[in-house]
Amino acid sequence: MKKINLVLTLVITLLINQLLNAQTMQQTSTSQDHIVLIMTDFGNIKVKLYNETPKHRDNFLKLAKEGFYDSTLFHRVISGFMIQGGDPTSKNAAPGAMLGSGDNGYKIPAEFNSNLYHKKGVLAAARDGNPEKASSGCQFYIVQGRVFTNDELDNMEKGSGKKFSADQRKAYTTIGGAPHLDGDYTAYGEVIEGMDVVDKIAAVQVNQAKRPLTDIRMKMKVIQ
């Protein structure tokens, strides 16, 4: 009888250890940083994707691995604000053609997080005016932004009903960003190398539709 109890105890212990190991491996996989390299003629931009926004993270990784973004353009550039890309129709667009309405056939539910905001260098999802604020399945932008004063942030709070945290205020009054986008567009990553490249792209000449006069193509590679 004692031997049977001992065997059962060993089996139960083994099963518990296997379960704990599986959970640990899953947690490690989930917490791992995912890095994507965006290559352009102006240089390379390295972005880290946020694990707190798994739907956007996994979608961006999937498209980057499939080569979806390769040869697409940064089709909308506004100095002091952001650079936008990911429109699939931009691959073969004629010079001067209006871009920005292309998509890949689906949207991603918003993943708003008060700790993830539009500081300079943030990667975020573009979207149309849908009431759910669901993101485009492919179009994205990288924030260049500008530095704001506390008075400007105060006025923005009064006009929009938003409330900026101490961390947000510190970021927006030092490195800058685009605070008016918080809570309306999903931020799901940030530039960790190559912000100077974003600044160079943001400085190019554009037409009235904010499309660069010279095409700026990209290619992506998942490196982690």
Steps between C-alpha positions, in 0.01 A plus 500: 500500500784735586667420168183589307469830686865575427453430129189721487688778676786477252263500202307800633825684570623428148176624345509819708861567398415448133207740531715764671772462237244541221363813664851641543583436135176668393570802720855525363371488145237763570740734677768474233564824313418488129716722279434596138746677270354750252752563223489811279734697274531751786623231740355239730239535773486235770171467690404301808141375514303521824387172656215694665334526156515137382250528213688788338839345581415163345339657194802723431737206543293286265490762226871580537592130476282455193668792323173693485672833564791449261501769226215697662553873552502744784213667319402775747760714675431798724802668656457550873230232512556157346597282203239250376528186289356156437253574219528196266387706199815711536720224358414581140354848541555755227692815596273748675212252538290543814578228754376396842174316430650157436458217750532124537134421560468501877525716810655436842307578820643796691745412777522822699733507797553810714867405542556497123477848357608706201845615607760566233596176324181308571369257238120511476214382282324723252122468466193641333215672684328184626327553837676205665838660419613168355837514329591451137624148442818630339553878503719643775683818594806597701470812713752781460289754685615812677563620854198639690476729799302414811261784416434345161433163662268668753301658217488168317358331810231767532401475138501122466426366847825305493724480806875469451701308757824626652695269268315629196561860597869432555531341156298762314685793660846352442533269198159593357236304316137525388287502819173575321505145356498324838191289555397527136769299320674184623871536577667159469875553477784750502821585320808375687753590228483731199294792625735719295371315193141585597605865529664489156190352339279756678708780346454404133303713255137394455206591276166641616385151602814466717642229273879529460601631159759222482377153592629362829470122488543262788590141563449317829677220679405338831829467688368379835 
